[in-house]
Amino acid sequence: MKRLILPILAALLIWIVIFFLCAVYLSDGLALRFETPPEGGTLRIRFDPEGIAAVSGTALLPDGLETEVRFAALSQGVTEAKASWEGIPADSLYAGEMPMTLRSLPFGILHDSITWNFTGWEYLLYCLPGCFLTIAGIFYFASVRERKIKCFSYGSIRMFGLAIFFLVLGLLRLPDLIDYLRGNGAGTVWSLMVGLISSAQSFMRWTAYVIGAFAAVMAVSNLFLLAHEGFRPANMLGIAAAVLIIGGAWLGVRLSHSHFTFALRNVLCNVYAGLFVYFECLLTATVIRAFEAGRHQPDFDKDYVIILGCRIRPDGSLYPLIRGRVERAVRFVRAQAAATGKRAILVPSGGQGSDEPTSESEAMANWLVEQGVPEEEILKENRSMTTKENLTFSKDLITKRDEDARVAFSTSSYHVCRGGILADEMGWNIDGMGSHTKWYFWPNAFLREFVGLLAESRIQQIIAVAVITLISAALTLAL
């Protein structure tokens, strides 16, 4: 992640330079909009003192409700511009003068303290989404590069999640640009900032149904999992997540209707929404990467294929779940042999549980022999009791034979990401493949990896939470 700091800073600098050059050399002045009286009339602007700014052009916007005035800087200084409508009744709401203070800065830039507008600010409508999308691209290509170096890692998921987060920020800014390109005027910097800080709440509302459906799938999948696999705390993750998601959405609604002061309520709502969207993007990245891992196809260059064990039947035969893992490994080694002539050694891995008649490794090896796999192409690992031990003890066996061996592992599709990340944490960059499994295993796998991602990168997550909180609170209070 540290190596991305310089590219991101470079991207920010480039967009700042692009914006500055556009504002100075392409802009035709400071744009301010005035509500047009229904009675019509002519807009007049006078300056006190004169010689600092001048009107460079006026235009009625397509909706006919506002008139846009362009101001040009003549010299540096401060002047008060007073706008009034001529040709309207004296008792009209639009009668009288509207004062505003304009400051003329270097490079011919004018600034209005009421609207926060300044010369060329409209180019923010192009540069803000451009900057966010550029940063999203940096994180995305970094995540792709990480996947090429390491087949499975939390680093790739984390960078992909940040890519989605900045992509969302960029896409949420496009409606302002589209509105401007349609000729509806540029609005104000103040309205742009309001839209930026409230965009997280808008995104929460737009994705509410998707989040609700996801929570429902989580809960239903856990009910199926409990029915088929029995009660275990790990099998309750989906229900717990559904409660947290629905509770989180409810808390967001409660905050927006709380009895706090207006300023405090806005700060709490915007900070909460920003954090909710951030973690929503990380969860989305986890789901996508887990699916990709389950569909991953290793290259045909492997010397060994580890088969990760799980429960076997009381009679020593294989349940469908573990048999699927063995069948997937056999299909791979036979396809590799047919394509390249290279035969891989199968490493069934798994010890004997208290309720099992033999070790999982022995049960898998027996099945392999029944399917015609020669015994000399089977290397049993029969001590492990967990996935991490499967990999650790199998690594010990393999490296004793060949330290440079190319290795893959076979497991259930929902478990590939978990196995690959555990191997990566051991410093073992091996490939993985998954067998087809029932749909209700997936949601728990997503959540397990999501929790693992947060735990593995807790320092980065604390920093991200602090940055989002500070920026959201500061922008909200400034507005």
Beta strands, then each sheet from edge to edge (+ up, - down):
strand 1: 30-35
strand 2: 42-48
strand 3: 53-60
strand 4: 66-73
strand 5: 77-86
strand 6: 98-105
strand 7: 109-112
strand 8: 304-308
strand 9: 345-349
strand 10: 407-412
strand 11: 431-435
sheet 1: 1+ 4- 3+
sheet 2: 2+ 5- 6+ 7-
sheet 3: 9+ 8+ 10+ 11+
end
